[in-house]
Amino acid sequence: MFKYITIFFAFLFSTQIYFSQTPAAQDTIFLMTGHVVGEKVIDTLLGAVTIMNPDKPEKKLHYEWEQLYMVKFADGYKRFYYRQDSLLSNWFTRDEMWMFMKGERDARKGFKARGSLIGAGVAGLIGGLSGTFFAPVAPYGYMALTGIPKVRIKHKTISDPRNIESDAYILGYERVARQKRKIQSIIGGTIGLAIGYGLYALFHQHYPEEIKIGFLK
């Protein structure tokens, strides 16, 4: 009999340990940048939402209310921090801002600015091969122009085809897409410029001394 009692209490003790180690249900934080953070909210006072830093568990991370769109708590309750207010430059309604953030997320995941990367790389290479002080003008001038062309939204990058019917969604998508174009242009242009300067240092002595233009001999 004593043996069965011992086994019962051992089982009960191990069960308590298991449930005490079960991680707390996560809350979901929706940021105005379109990013989503899944972490337990430990405080919502003093104008900020506080969580433990996922990268540095010993430190806390604070999100000010202006940075937040919504917090969805583990029990299903939603607390909205975004509100339409022209004085705060919040021009969108709450639903429009939600679509804007969806556009940002889809562009962040699916938009590839390979054309900007390659184009700026070629411009940087040509500029570097000239070996002149003004060589960086070519790639970084190209970068400045990447925001002009229209952004083409490919259907395979859209999480829901119905989203494309929303102007706010398109604006959010285009905003991130243009940012990615500039970033890729900086990367491609810098690499191309470095390669161009390197090739110039190796082979500039083989460059023709002058290039004659015209019909005079």
N, C-alpha and C positions, 0 to 999 in steps of 0.2 A: 504494500500500500504506500509506504514511504517513497518507494521508487517512482510510482506514478505521479505522486504529488510533486516530487522534484522535477520530473520531466515537464509537468504542466507549468510550473513557475518559470522554468528555463525558457519554455516556448513563449510565455507571456512577456518575459523580460526582453527576448530577442525581437518580438513584435513591436514593443515600445521603442526600441532602438531604431528599428527600420523606419517607423513613421516619424520619429523625431529628426531623422536625417533626410526625409523627403523635402526637396527644395520648395520654397514658397512659390505660389503661382505668380507668374510674371504679369506685369502691366505692360501696356503698349503706348509708347510716346510718339506722336506724329509731329515732326518739326516743320516749320514753315519752309525749310529748304527742300522738303520732299522726302527727307530721310525718315526712317522708322527705327525706333530703338525699343527693344524688348528687355525690360529690366524692372525689378521691384521698386516702386516709388516709396521712399521712406519719409518724405516731407513735402508739403505743398505750401509752406508759410513764407513770409517775407518776400513775396513777389517772385518766387522761383519754385521749380519742381526739382527735388533732389533725389538722386539715385547713387548707388555705389558705382564707381568707374569700372566698366567691364575690363579695361586694360590694366588698371591698377586698383585691385580690390580693396586695398587699404585706404584709398582716397575716395572722396565724394565728388560727384559731378553735378553742377547746378545748371539748369536751363531756366532763363528768365522768361516770364510770361509772354514777352514780345516775340520770343523765339518759337513759341508753341502754337500749333493749330488745335490739337486736342490730345487728351489723355484718356485712353480706354482702360479702365481698371479690370482686374482679373474677374471681378464679379459681374462684368458686363456693363457697369455704369460708365457713361461717357461724360467727360467734362470738357467743354469747349472754351478755348482761350482766345481764339480769333473772332473778331466781330467787324462788321463793315463800319468804317469810320474814315471819312475823307480827311479829317484832321490828322490822322495817323498814316495817311496815304494808303489805307486799306480800301481800295476802290471796289473790289469784288465782293459779292455776297458770299455767305458761308459755303453754299453749294458750288459756286463758281471757283472759289479758292481751292476746294477739294479737287475739282477737275484740273485746275492749274497745277496742283501738286502731283496729280496722277501723270500729267504730261511730263513734268520734270523727272519723275521716277522712270518712266518708260524710255525717255531719251538717255538718261544716265545708264540704263541697262543695255539698250539696243542700238543707239546711234553710234556709228563708227565714222570718224572724220579722217578716213585714210587718204582722201583726195587732198586735204589740207596738209597732211603729213608729207605726202610725196611732193606736192607742188612747192611747198616751202623748202623742202630738202633740195630740190633741183635749183631753186632760186639761190639758196645758200651756197650750193656747190659752184654755180657760175660766178657768184660774187667772190667767193674765196679764191677761185682760180685767177681772178684779176689781180689779186695781191694788193689791192689798193686800200686806202684808209676808209673809203666809202663802201666797201664790200658789204657790210651788214645792212645797208639800206635795202638791198634786194630781198633778203628773206623776211626782214621785219616789216618792210613795206607790204610784202605779200600777206603777212599776218594781219595787218591793219585792214586789208581789203576782204578778208574772209567773212566778215559779218554782212557784206552786201548781198551775195547771192541768196536766193530763196532756199529755205530748208525743205528738202523732200522727205516726207514722212513715209517710210516703208511700212506696209501693213504687217509684216512679220515682226516689227518692233513694237507693235501696239498690243497691250494686254487685253483690250476689249475693243473690237471694231466700232462699236457705237460711240466710243469716246471722241472719235474724229469729228463728230457732229458738233462738238462744243468748241466755241472760239477760245474759251479760257484754257482748255486742254491744249490746243494748238499753240497758244502763246507760251505756255509752260514748257512744252516740248522744244519750241524754237529757242527759248532762252538758254536752256542747257546745251542744245545742239551747237549754238554759236559759241558758247563758252568752250566746248570741247574742240571746236575748230581752231580757236585761238591757241589753246594749250598744245594741240597737236602741231600747229604751225610753228610755235616756239621750239618744240622738241625737234621737229624735222629741220627747221631752218638752222638751228644751232649745230646739229650734227653735220648737215651739208656744208655749213660754213667752215667747220673745223676740218672736214675732209678736204675741202677746196683749198684752204690755206696750207694744209699739209702737202697736197700735190703741187701747189705753187712753190713751196720751199724746195721740193725735190727736183722739179723740172723747169723752173722758170728760166734757167740759163739756156734752155733749148728753145725758148720762145723766140719767134722772129723779132729782130730789133725794131722794125717798124712795119706797118701795114700800109701799102700804097693804095689809095682809092682814086679811081679815075682812069683816064686813058693815056696819061703821060707815062713814058718809059724812063 
